Amino acid sequence: MPRRHHRRIVGDSTPTPDSGPSPSQRYAAFRKTQQRRSSVAERFAQTLPFEMDDFQREANDALEADHNVLVAAPTGAGKTIVADFAIYLAQHRNVKAFYTTPIKALSNQKYHDLVAVYGTERVGLLTGDTSINSEADIVVMTTEVLRNMLYEHSSTLTALRYVILDEVHYLADRFRGPVWEEVIIHLPESVRIVALSATVSNVEDFSGWLSSVRGETTLIVSERRPVPLEQHVMVQADDRTEPELIDLYRHDSAGRTTTALNAQLVHRLDQLDRQAARRAGEGRADKRRRRGDQDRPRRRPERHVPRRWAVVDELNFLGLLPGIYFIFSRNGCDQAVEQCLNAGLELTDDDEVRRIRRIVDEMVEGQLSAEDLKALQFSKFRFALEEGFASHHAGMIALFRQIVERLFEEGLIKMVFATETLALGINMPARCVVVEKLEKFDGTGHVALTPGEFTQLTGRAGRRGIDTIGHAVVVDHHGFLPVTAAALSSKRVYPIHSSFRPTFNMAVNLLHSSDVRTARVTLDHSFAQWEANESAGQLETQMTTLEHAIEGYELAFACEHGDFREFITIRMQLTELERNTRRRIKREPFRSEQERSRALREVDRRIAQLRGAEQGHPCRQCPDLQRHLTWGHRWAREMRELERVRHRYDSRTGSVARQFDRICTILTALGYLDETVDAGRSDFHLTQAGQLLRHLYSEQDLTLAQALREGVFDGLTPPQMAAVASSLIYEARRGGGGEPRHYPGGHRGAVAMAAEQLRHIATRVEDLCEDAGLERPRQLDFGMADIIHEWAQGESLSRVLYGTEMTGGDFVRNAKRLADVLQQIAVAEPYLGDHAEELADTARLAADQVNRGIVAYSGVD
């Protein structure tokens, strides 16, 4: 498909001075002003209590002109104004608008915002576990919900004209990002997209791809922060002294921030290093005197790390609160609250305490039982709120996070200790943002923050309309270097790269509505393939250069005595066998030493054969042999490089469609697809099993489908089904071994037996994926089976969590995901085969028994 053009508008640019506009230019400008005054965009602007920025006006004008719009701007710059105009325009044109977000918390927040403007009767909410007014003209939803609607050809899509994709750079996310591309590819042509993104370095590439699949797309880029950001470092000599806040960058004589590191900061850190070395030396000398030890290898002394409570106290003294303190650990966030309380810090006055109590009691009343509140340590949570502190992380239940968000927005909480999930777009701007370390644990090891992650975190600093300056504070820590912070803060942008890959569910959904050729074309339109094609173009150029060089070398070593290319090829093969193949055989495992010996004898036979061919080759008689070999060695080197580049090129061109083909091969072998051949062209049709798989959106889609077909869940009670199915969605945060504390009913009970069957199925699926060159699915984890079984039997939250390390938030999140999977099984009743009605009823009951109490709480009331 030819790539369609996209327009790029860079906001906040300054025109180059010239001799002034011509009469025709002045008339054009006058006409544009007159048109704007009569436009819907201008009427929308008049409803706002503030003057719009240029980039917002340009985006709204493009949207009214029926373009798709991609807006890239910093956090807090006001991108959502463009989304709000899209909804306003949809209302004006009497069509539907969908507002999609990557997480439920954002969906809930946006739902409340839109209800305040348009009323409950015109706004709906769909988040998988919550459905409110789904046929409304304005519907807020998670991206997964919209993807499922597109595959099901839902009637809710009727009259849809605008789709807002908030935080669209989220499509780089490895786990959930592919959903964004599915939505962009499959939306009807008549739908206009409003994509809101952080400032990313390859935004032109992303806009180019959007244009290629969606048509005319206007790119709006604004790099101006509405509230300027100052960067600081917090240091402290020791616990007996006060922390010091030092600017990261130097200021010029006019007070403007420069890009040069602050020499005072570097000097102060050097001082603290010397003090630490002196203290360490004195301590070692004391120990040697006491113990009589000999000198040992010395570790480099570390500077004192400021205590969390001391950082908060100093920021409060400097008038820089409210703040968000980013700590990359849930336990760290909770410990920070305790440390502040134990230090006796109080950040609220009596009036604020009364207001906090009233709001908290209002939000909690009628939502949770006294027993649940006790299990969640509510009294401790509320006491911290009244002192002005709170945690905010995924381990908390949604209600508690919403309480924190509301109190912070109203200025009642002064410091929130949060994990990075808070930076995802929830509307909680602060005067200052504190970053505890410039590295984080990513599940496998400690990795440095990227410029994009640092920008996302510090983007919360500076409240528009309240603060004139935002403050980003990096706390001094082990291994901290000012140049590292400067490198992160100066690179305001980062690239978006696709994480898209076909799945089994995606394959059957594509083939349900199109033939295999159309499905492959659709996949060729993915951003993943677009990126692969871009890099393939560079590889093509590289291959052409190598081919020209090889032709030149072949002319240089042309030999009258024989085919020198054949001769040098024999020598290359000899070198490969002698240097690499023999070594590989000796190193690799074999079933027996006899097999290894046989393999070595075969290699030796081949070496002897090639050596004879090389010795008897006519080119050995050439008097210019050495000169020809010089060119031949260069030819061989370039040939090896050409082979490597060709392999990379082949792996990129059509790479997404090739993955799809491998998936289709597996699905055909397992009976989900029937392959037919007509006039030499093959196509696929869904079997009943394929229709079943089409309705299963679990990450373990194929394993679940196979389990249903093979009767793994047959005869189980609802709690037992829930316990076994929990393995499909649960993933322990720290490994956990994949086993529960005990299997309900014992190791010979129904749950344990079904779990063993499911494990065998998962292993078969993993092996099929590996053999086909596909990524292996995540392993099943039964670590939550006993907890879910007790909960589905009606036990209280305190009872099911007793003796576990699972937080209330983790339990609720996993239980919601499980209830969604169980509902998918129930909906797939027409395709379940034998015992379909009984199985669907059990799944429906299991979903109801899981989705109760605190799990059923949606947080939108």
C-alpha positions, 0 to 999 in steps of 0.5 A, a space after each residue: 500500500 502506498 504511504 499516505 502523507 502526514 502533516 507535521 506542525 510544531 507548536 510554540 515555534 517562532 516565525 523568522 523575521 522578514 519584510 512582512 506579509 504580502 497583501 495576499 498573505 494578509 487577506 488569507 490570514 484575515 479569512 482564516 481568522 473569520 473562519 476560525 471565529 465561526 468554527 466549532 473549535 472556536 465555540 469550544 474555546 469560548 467555553 474554557 476558562 483559560 486561553 488555549 495554547 497554539 498547539 491545542 488550537 492547531 490540533 482542534 482545527 485539524 480534527 474539525 477538518 476531518 484529519 486524524 491527529 497525533 499530539 505529542 507534548 509533555 505531561 501537564 501540557 494540556 493534551 487532554 484539551 484536544 480529546 475534550 474537543 473531539 468529544 465536543 465535536 462528536 456531540 455537535 455532529 451527533 455521533 459517538 466518541 470513545 475515550 480509551 485508556 491503558 488502565 482502569 484507574 484512568 478510565 474511572 477518572 475520565 468517566 467522572 470528569 466527563 459525567 461532570 460535563 455531560 451528565 450520567 445519561 450521556 456518558 458510559 464506562 466499560 472496563 471489563 468488570 464494570 459496565 455502565 450505560 454502554 450504549 451512551 454517545 460518550 463511552 470511556 473504556 480500556 483499550 482491551 474492551 475496544 479491541 474485543 468489540 472490534 473482533 465481535 463486530 459489536 453493535 455499540 460501534 454503530 455511529 462511532 466517529 471519534 476514538 481518543 487513544 490516551 497515552 498512546 506511547 503505551 503501545 511499546 509495553 511488552 504485555 499490553 501494547 499490542 492491543 493498541 495496534 490491533 485497535 488502530 488497524 481494525 477501526 472502521 475507515 470512517 473513524 478518526 483517531 485522536 492519539 495523545 502521546 508523551 514527547 518521543 524521539 521517533 514521533 515522525 515515524 509513528 505518525 508516518 505509520 498512522 498515516 499509512 493505515 488511517 489516512 490523513 494525519 496531522 502531527 502536532 508537537 509541543 515541547 514547551 512545559 507549561 510550568 518550567 522545571 528546576 532540577 535539584 539534588 538532596 544531599 546530607 552529611 549525616 543524621 546530625 545535620 540538616 539535608 541540603 537542596 542543591 541545584 543540579 544545573 548552574 544559573 547565569 547572571 540573569 538567573 536563567 538555568 544553563 545546561 552546565 552542571 552546578 560546580 557547587 554540587 560537584 564540590 559538595 559531593 567531593 567534600 562529602 566523599 572525603 568526609 565519608 572516607 575519613 569516617 571509614 578510615 577512623 572506624 577501621 583503625 578503631 576496629 583494628 586496634 580492638 581486634 588486632 586485625 591485619 589490613 584487609 581490602 578496603 571497600 570504597 566508602 559511601 556517602 550518607 544517604 538522606 533519610 526519607 523522613 528528613 527529605 520530606 521534613 526539609 521539603 516542607 520547611 522549604 515550602 515545596 510540598 505537596 510532593 510525590 516521592 517515587 520509590 520503586 518498591 511497594 514495601 519501600 512506599 509503605 515503609 516510608 509512611 511508617 518512617 515519617 510517622 515514627 519521626 513525628 512528622 505532622 503536615 496537616 492542621 486541625 481543619 485539614 484533619 477534620 476534612 480528611 476524616 469526613 471525606 474518607 468516611 464518606 468514601 468508605 461508608 457502605 463499600 466494605 465490611 468492618 472485617 474487610 477494613 480490619 484485614 486491610 489495616 484501614 485504621 493505620 491507613 487513615 491515621 497516616 492520611 490524617 498526618 498528611 502521608 500516603 502510599 500509592 501502589 498496585 498492592 493497594 485496593 482501588 478504593 484506597 488508591 482513589 481516596 489518596 488521589 482525591 485527598 491529594 487533588 484537594 491539597 489535603 495530603 502533602 506527600 505521596 510515596 508512590 511506585 512508577 505506576 502513578 506516573 502513567 497519567 493519573 491527574 495528580 500534579 504536585 509542586 515537587 517530585 522526588 526520585 529516590 534512585 536512578 535505577 529500579 528492579 525490573 523483575 530480573 535485575 536492577 536496571 538504570 532508568 531511561 530518559 523517558 521513564 525519568 521524564 514521565 516521573 518528573 513530569 508530575 512536578 508543577 501545577 498549572 495555574 498554581 505553581 510558577 515553577 515545578 521542582 524535581 529532586 533526586 535524592 543522593 544515593 549509593 553510586 549517584 553521579 550528577 552527570 547521570 541525572 543531567 543526562 536523564 533530565 536533558 534527554 526529554 524524549 525517548 523512542 516508541 518501538 512496537 511490541 506487536 506480535 500475533 497471538 492464537 486468539 488474534 489469528 482466529 479472529 482475523 480468519 473469522 472475518 477475512 481470508 488468509 491473504 487479507 489477514 496477512 495484509 492486515 498484519 503487514 500494516 502493523 507498526 511492528 512490520 512498518 518498523 521492520 520494513 524501515 530497517 530492511 530498507 537500510 539493509 538493502 542498501 548495505 547488501 547492494 554495497 557488499 555485492 558491488 565490493 564482491 564483484 570487484 574482488 572477483 574481477 581482481 582474483 580472476 585466474 586463467 588456470 581455473 575457477 578461483 571462486 570455487 577454490 576459495 569457497 573450498 578453503 572457506 569450507 575447510 576453515 569452518 569445519 576445522 575451526 568451528 564444527 569440530 570444536 562444537 561437536 566436542 562441546 555439545 552434549 550427545 546421548 552417548 560418546 559413540 554418537 560423538 565419535 561418529 560425528 567427529 569421524 564424519 567431519 574428518 572424512 569431509 575435511 579429508 575430501 575437501 583437502 584433497 579437492 583443494 590440493 588438486 585444484 588447478 588454481 594451486 598451479 597459478 604463479 599469482 596464487 598469493 596475490 589472488 589469495 589476498 583478494 580471495 580472503 577479502 572476498 570471503 570476508 565480504 561474502 560472510 558479511 553479505 550472508 549475515 545481512 541477508 539473514 537479517 533482511 529475510 527475518 525482517 521482511 514479512 516477519 509478522 506475517 511469517 509468525 502468523 503462518 506458524 501460528 496457523 500451522 499449529 492451529 491446523 494441527 490441533 484442529 482449530 483451523 481447516 485448510 482448504 485449497 482452491 485453484 492452487 490457493 490455500 485458505 483456512 476456515 474456523 472449526 467449532 474449536 476455532 470459534 471457541 478460541 475466538 472468544 478466549 482473550 486470556 494470555 494463555 488462550 490456546 492452553 485454556 481452549 485445549 483444557 476446555 476441549 479435553 474436559 479438564 474442568 468437567 465435573 468441577 464445582 465452581 470454587 474448584 474451577 476458579 482455583 484451577 483457572 487461577 493458574 492461567 492469570 496469576 503470576 507471583 511477583 517473586 517467582 513463588 514456584 508455582 505451587 499453592 500452600 496446599 491443594 484443596 482436597 489434597 494431592 489426590 483431590 479434584 483440584 490437584 488432578 485437574 491442575 496436573 492435566 492442565 500442566 500437561 496441556 501447557 507443556 504441549 503448547 510450550 513445546 509446539 511454540 518452541 518447535 515453530 520458532 514462536 515465543 514460549 507462553 508464560 508458565 502456569 502458576 498455581 500459587 493462588 489456587 487455595 486462596 481463590 478456592 477459599 474466597 469462592 467458598 465465601 470466606 472473608 478477605 481476612 481469612 483468605 489472606 491470613 498467613 500469606 504475603 499477598 496484599 489486598 490490591 494484588 488479590 483483588 486485581 487477580 480475582 478480577 482478571 480471573 472473573 473475566 476469564 470465567 465469564 469468557 468461558 460462560 459466553 463461549 457456551 455454544 462452542 464448548 461441545 459436550 456438557 456445554 450447558 453444565 460447564 457454562 453454568 459452572 463458569 458463570 457461578 464461579 465468576 459470581 462467587 469470585 466477583 463479590 465483596 471487595 472484588 466487585 467494588 468498581 470505584 465509580 460510584 
